[in-house]
Amino acid sequence: MARPGREYEAFLFAPLGDDSKGTPLAVASILGRMSLDPWNEAASLAALPADVATRKLASLFEAMPNQRLEHPEAATLAARLIKLLPTHPIPAPSEPGPMADASPKEGRRPVVYLIWLAIVCILLVGAAFA
């Protein structure tokens, strides 16, 4: 089974060129530099209509520190990259319900109480005959 998020790898790791220091850039590295989770952002963009996602990604490119992309260039690059996103994004796993957090130990709790009750009863009966 493919690991979650794999469908976004083409988008996140598409080469974008180098930064001012010669470090190769990808969407994932740009989002990471902006303290954004790349996979969450990719899923968010994939869920949007293509034109809205393109504008949002272009605005992220324009907002990146030490950016060298002007608006038309950022929009063109964003439009090319948005095409790499899956057309039907896989929804993020929903938050687990309260029962999902229940540990197996909680299911054993009544058994533990019964064992303690049995031990106390044995001790009381033993103390009565002593």
N, C-alpha and C positions, 0 to 999 in steps of 0.2 A: 504494500500500500504506500502511495506517495505521501511524503510528509506534508503537513499543512503549510501553505504559503509558497509551495514550489511553483504554482501557476503564475506567481508574480516575478519570478527570477529574471525572465527575459526583460521585463520592464525595469526592475531594480538595478540590474547589472549591465544594462546597455552602456557602452562606452560613450562618454560625453566630451572627451578631450582631457586636457591637463589644466590644473589650476596654475596660479601665478608662480608657484614654486616647482612646477613640473610633476606634481603628483597626479596620477590618473584619477579622473572623476567618473562617478556613476550616480544615478538617481539616489541609490542607497547611501552613498557617502555624503551627498549634498543634504539629504534629509537628516542624516545622523549629525552633521555639523550644526544643524538647526535645532538639535535636541528633539527631533520628531522620530517616532518609531516607523521605519521604512515600510514594514509589512502592514501596519495599521493604515498608514497613508495610502499605500497601494490599494488595499481593500476599499478604503473610502473613495478613492478616485474611480475605481472600477464600478462602484455602485452608482456613480453619477452619470448623467447623459454626457456623451463625448465632448460636446462644446463647452459644457460647464466644467468638466474635468480638465480640459485643455486650458481654460482661463485660470483655474485654480493652480495648476502646475506651473503655468507661466508666471503667475504672481509669486509663487514660491521661488522660482529661479531668479526673478528680479529682486527678491528680498534677501537673497543669500549674501552673507558678508563677502566683501571684496569681489563682488560679481562683475563680470565683464560682458554680460548679455544685455543688449538693449531690448526694448519691448518687441519689435518685429521678430528679432532673432529668437527670443525666449518663446514667443507664441508658436513659431515654426517648429522649434525643437520640441516643445510640449505636445503639439499636434502629432508629430512623428512618434513620440514615446507613448502617448495614450493608446495608439493603435496596437501596442505590445501587450496591453492589459487584456485579461480574459473578458469575453463579452458577457458571460453570465458568472459574476463573481460568486465564489463559495462563501456563504455567510459565515461570519465569525461564530465560534461556538457560543451558545447562550450561557448566561450565568447559571451555575448549578443551583438547584433548589435547595431548600433547607435539609431535605433528606439526603442529598448527595454528600453533605458534609458529615453525615453520621458515620462514625467509625465502627468497625466490627465489634469493638469493645462494648459499645452501648447495647448491642444485641445480647451480649453475655451478662449484662448487669443483673437481670433477674436470677440467673443461674448462680451467680456469685452470692447474692443475698440468700438464696435457698441453702447454699452450702454453709454459709455462716450461721444461719438459723439452725441447721441440723447440728452443727458443732456445739452451739450454745445449748440446744436441747440435750445432747449427749452429756455435756458437762453438768447440766442441772440434774439429770437423772443419776449420773454417777455420784454427784455430791449428795443426793437424797439417800442413796444406799450406803454411803460411807460412814 
